[in-house]
Amino acid sequence: MSSQIHQAACEWFVEFRAGEPGEAARGSFLAWLRQSPAHMAAYLEVAALWAESGVAGARKEWSVEELISQARAAPDNVVTLPSSAAGPAMVTLPASVAPEAAEEMRSAADRRAARFTRRIVVAAASLVLAAGIALAGWLSLRPDVYATALGEHRAVTLADGSVIRLNARSKLAVKLSASGRSVELLEGQALFQVAKDVQRPFTVTSDGTRVQAVGTEFDVRRRRASTVVTVVEGRVAVLDVSGGAGAAGPKVRAGTVYLSAGEQITRSPAAAGTARRVDPAIATAWTRRQLVFDATPLIDVVEEFNLYNRRRLVIHDVSLESFQLDGVFSSPDPAPLIRFLQSRPGVRIRETESEIVIEGTP
């Protein structure tokens, strides 16, 4: 742990032990805690070390007389504190004081010491509890991240009952709260089956595009330079939020588009896109380990297959990138696609241990 952070944690702990902090000090302390999980960890460590040191339990193990006796045995360790000090001062009684009065004075000092010790223990315990609650709150704010590897499919059931199915090489972050449910699609593709909750809208954000639904089923695919949204069931709102966030929230650059079942839209930084009718079964064929192409450019076909196969497809001749394909193929098996491409005029396939290279013929 950083020595600077540890030093700050010690200073805060000492300040709170010294007395009752004001509102400004409490606010600064909470702000410091929220700056980093390392700050919370450092403070909890300091508090734990203090608790383990046995100071809090001193009055259980030693009587006042024993403490005074040990202190007097080492006079250099006994100092007179000013009356404004946070703790009780050590008082030397004149010999002329009557035994009864001396006993009463020692009892009063004993009670003050007890109150002082309790105040320290309660203050420290309260702060440790507050830090723990703050740490738990911070942990609850962290999104849950889910990801898939090459060729892997994964289904995730959220606490609200919604189900997310991730395509291969996909990654997303989920954050559920009392006021909303939000997902950020970081890469790849996912099919969302949203549990209905009118009080908590379900939103999916992908590269500047935000999809909002209450209870529905839709597919979101994050491509190289665009996001494709397909509605399987129900209705969703699609917004462009790529303008960034302002004081009132995300800045919407384009109007909201509402999609119903069987509609799809493709949005990119360069174009807002328009809704079109599609077959949802084709858009979600990946969930059945199928890839369905309908006049699909070869560059997109290659991108799809490379989600599932370790030996990558590579287009060597850029003029073939726009070559369009039709057909249904098995996603984990490139052999049918290779045979199909080999049968096309002007296309040649060259295979290596790591790549399947698609070239044009001279």
C-alpha positions in Angstrom: 0.0 0.0 0.0 1.3 3.5 -0.8 3.0 5.1 2.2 1.3 8.4 1.4 -2.1 6.8 1.6 -1.2 4.9 4.8 0.0 8.2 6.4 -3.2 10.0 5.4 -5.2 7.1 6.9 -3.2 7.4 10.2 -3.8 11.2 10.3 -7.5 10.7 9.8 -7.7 8.1 12.5 -5.8 10.2 15.0 -8.0 13.2 14.2 -11.2 11.3 14.9 -9.7 9.8 18.1 -8.8 13.3 19.4 -12.4 14.5 19.7 -15.7 15.1 17.9 -15.0 16.3 14.4 -17.1 19.0 12.8 -19.2 18.8 9.7 -16.5 20.1 7.5 -14.0 17.4 8.8 -16.6 14.7 8.3 -17.3 15.8 4.8 -13.6 15.9 3.9 -13.1 12.5 5.4 -16.0 10.9 3.4 -14.7 12.6 0.2 -11.2 11.1 0.9 -12.7 7.7 1.4 -14.6 7.9 -1.9 -11.6 8.8 -3.9 -10.2 5.3 -4.0 -10.8 1.8 -2.6 -7.2 2.0 -1.4 -8.2 4.8 0.9 -10.9 2.7 2.5 -8.6 -0.3 2.8 -5.9 1.8 4.4 -8.3 3.3 7.0 -9.8 -0.1 7.9 -6.2 -1.5 8.3 -5.2 1.2 10.7 -8.4 0.7 12.7 -7.9 -3.0 12.8 -4.3 -2.6 14.0 -5.4 -0.2 16.7 -8.1 -2.7 17.8 -5.6 -5.5 17.9 -3.2 -3.5 20.0 -5.4 -4.0 23.1 -5.8 -0.3 23.9 -9.5 -0.5 23.7 -9.6 -3.3 26.3 -7.1 -1.7 28.7 -9.6 -1.0 31.3 -10.8 -4.5 31.4 -7.3 -5.8 32.1 -5.9 -3.2 34.4 -7.2 -1.3 37.4 -6.6 2.5 37.8 -4.3 1.8 40.7 -2.2 -0.6 38.7 -1.9 1.9 35.8 -0.9 4.7 38.2 1.6 2.4 39.9 3.2 1.5 36.6 3.2 5.1 35.4 4.9 6.3 38.6 7.5 3.6 38.1 8.7 5.4 35.0 8.4 9.2 35.8 9.7 10.2 32.4 6.5 8.9 30.8 4.2 11.0 33.0 3.4 14.5 31.8 0.8 17.0 32.9 -1.6 17.8 30.1 -3.3 21.2 29.7 -7.0 21.3 30.7 -8.0 21.6 27.0 -6.5 18.3 26.1 -8.8 15.6 24.8 -7.8 13.1 27.5 -7.7 13.1 31.3 -4.6 14.6 33.0 -2.5 12.8 35.5 -2.9 14.7 38.8 -0.5 14.5 41.8 -2.3 14.8 45.1 -0.7 16.8 48.0 0.1 14.7 51.2 -2.2 17.0 53.2 -5.3 15.7 51.4 -7.4 13.5 53.7 -7.6 9.8 52.6 -11.4 10.1 52.2 -11.0 13.1 49.9 -8.2 11.5 48.0 -10.3 8.4 47.4 -13.1 10.5 46.1 -10.8 12.4 43.8 -9.4 9.1 42.5 -12.9 7.8 41.9 -13.8 11.0 40.0 -10.7 10.6 37.9 -11.5 7.0 37.3 -15.0 7.9 36.0 -13.5 10.6 33.7 -11.0 8.1 32.4 -13.8 5.6 31.7 -15.9 8.1 29.9 -12.8 9.2 27.8 -12.0 5.6 26.9 -15.6 4.8 26.0 -15.7 7.9 23.8 -12.6 6.8 21.9 -13.9 3.3 21.4 -17.4 4.4 20.3 -15.9 7.0 17.9 -13.5 4.6 16.4 -16.1 1.8 16.1 -18.5 4.2 14.5 -15.9 5.3 12.0 -14.9 1.7 11.2 -18.5 0.8 10.7 -19.1 3.9 8.5 -16.0 3.0 6.4 -17.3 -0.6 6.0 -20.7 0.7 4.9 -19.0 3.1 2.5 -16.9 0.3 1.1 -19.9 -2.0 0.7 -21.7 0.9 -1.1 -18.7 1.3 -3.4 -18.7 -2.4 -4.2 -22.4 -2.3 -5.0 -21.8 0.5 -7.5 -19.3 -1.5 -9.4 -20.8 -3.1 -12.6 -20.7 -6.9 -13.1 -18.6 -7.7 -16.1 -19.3 -10.8 -18.3 -17.3 -12.0 -21.2 -16.9 -14.9 -23.6 -13.9 -16.4 -25.3 -13.4 -17.7 -28.8 -16.3 -19.9 -29.9 -18.0 -19.6 -26.5 -21.6 -18.9 -25.8 -22.9 -17.9 -22.4 -26.2 -17.2 -20.8 -26.5 -15.0 -17.7 -29.6 -14.6 -15.5 -29.7 -11.3 -13.7 -31.1 -10.6 -10.3 -34.2 -9.1 -11.8 -34.9 -12.2 -13.8 -33.7 -10.8 -17.2 -31.5 -13.2 -19.3 -28.6 -12.2 -21.4 -27.1 -14.5 -24.0 -23.6 -13.6 -25.1 -22.2 -14.5 -28.5 -18.5 -15.6 -28.9 -15.8 -13.0 -28.1 -18.3 -10.6 -26.4 -18.1 -8.5 -23.3 -20.5 -6.4 -21.4 -20.9 -4.6 -18.0 -24.2 -4.8 -16.1 -25.3 -2.4 -13.3 -28.6 -2.9 -11.5 -30.0 -0.3 -9.1 -33.2 0.7 -7.4 -33.9 3.2 -10.2 -32.7 1.4 -13.3 -31.0 -1.4 -15.1 -28.1 -0.6 -17.4 -25.8 -2.6 -19.6 -22.8 -1.4 -21.6 -22.0 -3.7 -24.6 -18.2 -3.3 -24.8 -17.7 -5.7 -27.7 -19.5 -8.4 -29.6 -23.1 -9.4 -29.6 -25.8 -10.2 -27.0 -29.5 -11.2 -27.0 -31.5 -9.6 -24.2 -34.7 -11.1 -22.7 -35.8 -8.4 -20.4 -38.0 -9.0 -17.4 -40.8 -6.4 -17.2 -40.3 -3.7 -14.6 -42.0 -0.4 -15.5 -40.3 1.3 -12.5 -36.8 0.4 -13.8 -36.1 0.9 -17.5 -33.6 -1.5 -19.1 -31.0 0.3 -21.2 -28.2 -1.1 -23.4 -25.4 1.3 -24.6 -23.1 0.4 -27.4 -20.6 2.9 -28.9 -22.9 5.9 -28.7 -26.2 4.1 -29.3 -28.6 3.5 -26.5 -31.5 1.0 -26.5 -34.2 1.4 -23.9 -36.9 -1.2 -23.1 -39.1 -2.2 -20.2 -39.9 -5.8 -21.0 -39.0 -7.2 -24.4 -36.5 -9.3 -26.3 -33.9 -7.7 -28.7 -30.5 -8.3 -30.1 -27.6 -5.9 -30.1 -24.5 -6.4 -32.3 -21.5 -4.0 -31.9 -19.6 -4.1 -35.2 -16.3 -2.4 -36.3 -17.9 1.0 -36.9 -21.6 0.6 -36.2 -24.2 -1.0 -33.9 -27.1 -3.2 -35.1 -30.3 -3.5 -33.1 -32.9 -6.1 -33.9 -36.2 -6.5 -32.0 -37.4 -10.0 -31.6 -40.4 -9.3 -29.4 -42.0 -6.1 -27.9 -40.9 -2.6 -28.6 -37.7 -0.6 -27.9 -36.5 3.0 -28.2 -33.2 3.6 -29.9 -31.3 6.8 -29.2 -28.0 8.3 -30.3 -26.0 9.4 -27.3 -22.6 9.7 -29.0 -22.6 13.5 -28.4 -21.4 12.9 -24.8 -22.9 13.7 -21.5 -23.9 17.1 -20.2 -25.2 18.4 -17.0 -28.7 17.1 -17.8 -27.4 13.7 -18.9 -26.5 12.2 -22.3 -26.8 14.6 -25.2 -29.0 13.1 -27.9 -27.9 14.2 -31.4 -30.5 12.3 -33.3 -34.2 11.7 -32.7 -35.5 8.7 -31.0 -36.5 5.8 -33.2 -39.0 3.2 -31.9 -38.6 -0.3 -33.2 -41.2 -3.1 -33.0 -40.8 -6.8 -33.4 -39.3 -7.7 -36.7 -37.5 -4.4 -37.2 -33.8 -3.6 -37.3 -31.7 -0.5 -37.4 -28.0 0.1 -38.0 -26.4 3.1 -36.4 -22.9 4.6 -36.7 -21.2 7.9 -35.9 -21.7 8.8 -39.6 -25.3 7.9 -40.0 -28.4 7.6 -37.7 -29.9 4.8 -39.8 -33.5 4.0 -40.6 -35.6 1.1 -39.5 -36.2 -1.8 -41.8 -38.1 -5.1 -41.7 -36.1 -8.2 -41.2 -36.5 -11.8 -40.1 -35.5 -11.9 -36.4 -34.7 -15.6 -36.7 -31.8 -14.7 -39.1 -30.4 -12.1 -36.7 -30.5 -14.6 -33.8 -29.3 -17.6 -35.8 -26.0 -17.4 -33.9 -27.8 -18.7 -30.8 -28.3 -21.9 -32.7 -24.7 -22.1 -33.9 -25.8 -21.0 -37.4 -24.8 -18.1 -39.5 -27.3 -16.9 -42.1 -26.1 -14.6 -44.9 -28.3 -12.7 -47.3 -26.2 -10.6 -49.7 -23.7 -10.2 -47.0 -20.3 -8.6 -47.9 -17.4 -11.0 -47.5 -15.7 -8.8 -45.0 -18.6 -9.2 -42.7 -18.7 -12.9 -43.3 -15.1 -13.2 -42.3 -15.7 -11.2 -39.2 -18.4 -13.6 -38.1 -16.4 -16.8 -38.7 -13.4 -15.4 -36.9 -15.5 -15.3 -33.7 -15.5 -19.1 -33.6 -12.4 -20.5 -35.3 -8.8 -20.4 -34.2 -7.5 -20.5 -37.8 -8.6 -17.1 -39.0 -10.0 -16.2 -42.3 -8.0 -13.4 -44.0 -8.9 -11.5 -47.1 -5.7 -10.9 -49.0 -7.3 -9.1 -51.9 -9.2 -6.0 -50.8 -11.3 -6.0 -53.9 -13.0 -9.2 -52.5 -14.2 -7.5 -49.4 -17.5 -6.4 -51.0 -18.1 -9.8 -52.6 -21.6 -10.8 -51.4 -22.6 -14.2 -50.1 -25.9 -16.0 -49.5 -26.3 -19.2 -47.5 -26.5 -20.9 -44.2 -23.3 -22.1 -42.5 -22.3 -23.8 -39.3 -20.4 -21.2 -37.2 -17.8 -23.5 -35.7 -17.0 -25.3 -39.0 -15.4 -23.3 -41.8 -15.1 -26.2 -44.2 -18.5 -25.6 -46.0 -17.7 -21.9 -46.5 -14.2 -22.7 -47.8 -15.7 -25.1 -50.4 -18.3 -22.5 -51.3 -15.6 -19.9 -51.9 -13.4 -22.2 -53.9 -16.2 -22.8 -56.3 -16.6 -19.1 -56.9 -14.9 -17.7 -60.1 -12.1 -15.3 -59.4 -11.5 -16.6 -55.9 -8.6 -18.7 -54.6 -8.0 -20.2 -51.2 -4.6 -20.7 -49.7 -4.3 -22.4 -46.3 -1.6 -22.2 -43.7 -1.3 -23.5 -40.1 -2.7 -20.3 -38.7 -4.7 -18.7 -41.5 -7.1 -19.4 -44.4 -6.2 -16.8 -46.9 -8.8 -15.7 -49.5 -7.1 -14.3 -52.6 -8.2 -13.2 -56.1 -7.1 -15.1 -59.2 -4.8 -13.3 -61.7 
